[in-house]
Amino acid sequence: MKQICNFEQHDPPALNENMLRAELERRALKRQTTLAALAGILSQTAMLVLGILALPYMPVVSVFCFGYVTVTITGSAVLAILCTRKGGNDLWLLLQ
């Protein structure tokens, strides 16, 4: 069978336990970040639905719900812009 890749031409990358652990940690952090973002979206949706359902009976509560959703969406958008523009590394140093 003819080989399509020449594995003798280049040395394979040197892997050690620290590199594999770092990759595993990076994947776990990515999973946790995704779950946290999903939880935030679901809580925003729940608060918005609560505000809509409470509008006929408790308009003051609805105003607070809508205000909360507006403020948190704005804050999330600002953080998302900062993380994408600066790469996210500097932002985490500022928050700590």
C-alpha positions as CSV (number, residue, x, y, z in Angstrom):
1,M,0.0,0.0,0.0
2,K,1.4,3.4,-1.0
3,Q,1.9,5.9,1.8
4,I,0.4,9.4,1.1
5,C,2.3,11.0,4.0
6,N,6.0,10.8,4.6
7,F,6.3,10.3,8.4
8,E,10.1,10.0,8.2
9,Q,10.5,13.5,6.9
10,H,9.5,15.4,10.1
11,D,10.0,14.7,13.7
12,P,6.8,14.3,15.7
13,P,6.0,17.0,18.2
14,A,7.5,16.3,21.6
15,L,4.7,15.8,24.1
16,N,5.1,15.5,27.8
17,E,2.7,15.2,30.7
18,N,2.6,18.9,31.3
19,M,1.5,19.7,27.8
20,L,-1.2,17.1,27.9
21,R,-2.5,18.3,31.2
22,A,-2.5,21.9,29.9
23,E,-4.6,20.8,26.9
24,L,-7.0,18.9,29.1
25,E,-7.3,22.0,31.4
26,R,-7.9,24.2,28.4
27,R,-10.7,22.0,27.1
28,A,-12.3,21.9,30.6
29,L,-12.2,25.7,30.8
30,K,-13.8,26.0,27.4
31,R,-16.6,23.6,28.5
32,Q,-17.1,25.5,31.7
33,T,-17.2,28.9,29.9
34,T,-19.8,27.5,27.5
35,L,-22.0,26.2,30.3
36,A,-21.7,29.5,32.2
37,A,-22.7,31.5,29.0
38,L,-25.7,29.1,28.5
39,A,-26.7,29.5,32.1
40,G,-26.6,33.3,31.7
41,I,-28.7,33.2,28.6
42,L,-31.3,31.0,30.2
43,S,-31.5,33.2,33.3
44,Q,-32.0,36.2,31.1
45,T,-34.7,34.5,29.2
46,A,-36.4,33.4,32.5
47,M,-36.3,37.0,33.8
48,L,-37.7,38.4,30.6
49,V,-40.6,35.8,30.6
50,L,-41.3,36.7,34.3
51,G,-41.4,40.4,33.4
52,I,-43.8,39.7,30.5
53,L,-46.1,37.5,32.6
54,A,-46.1,39.9,35.5
55,L,-46.9,43.0,33.4
56,P,-50.7,42.9,33.8
57,Y,-50.6,42.2,37.6
58,M,-47.4,43.9,38.9
59,P,-46.1,46.5,36.5
60,V,-43.4,47.7,39.0
61,V,-41.9,44.1,39.1
62,S,-42.0,44.0,35.3
63,V,-40.1,47.3,35.1
64,F,-37.4,45.9,37.4
65,C,-37.2,42.7,35.4
66,F,-36.8,44.5,32.1
67,G,-34.3,46.9,33.7
68,Y,-32.3,44.0,35.0
69,V,-32.3,42.3,31.6
70,T,-31.2,45.5,29.9
71,V,-28.4,46.2,32.3
72,T,-27.0,42.6,32.2
73,I,-27.2,42.3,28.4
74,T,-25.3,45.6,28.1
75,G,-22.7,44.5,30.6
76,S,-22.3,41.2,28.9
77,A,-21.9,42.9,25.5
78,V,-19.2,45.2,26.9
79,L,-17.3,42.3,28.4
80,A,-17.6,40.3,25.2
81,I,-16.2,43.2,23.2
82,L,-13.3,43.7,25.6
83,C,-12.4,40.0,25.6
84,T,-12.4,39.8,21.8
85,R,-10.5,43.1,21.2
86,K,-7.8,42.6,23.9
87,G,-7.6,38.8,23.6
88,G,-9.1,38.2,27.0
89,N,-5.8,37.8,28.8
90,D,-5.4,41.4,30.0
91,L,-9.0,41.5,31.1
92,W,-8.7,38.5,33.5
93,L,-5.7,40.2,35.1
94,L,-7.7,43.4,35.7
95,L,-10.6,41.4,37.2
96,Q,-8.5,39.5,39.6
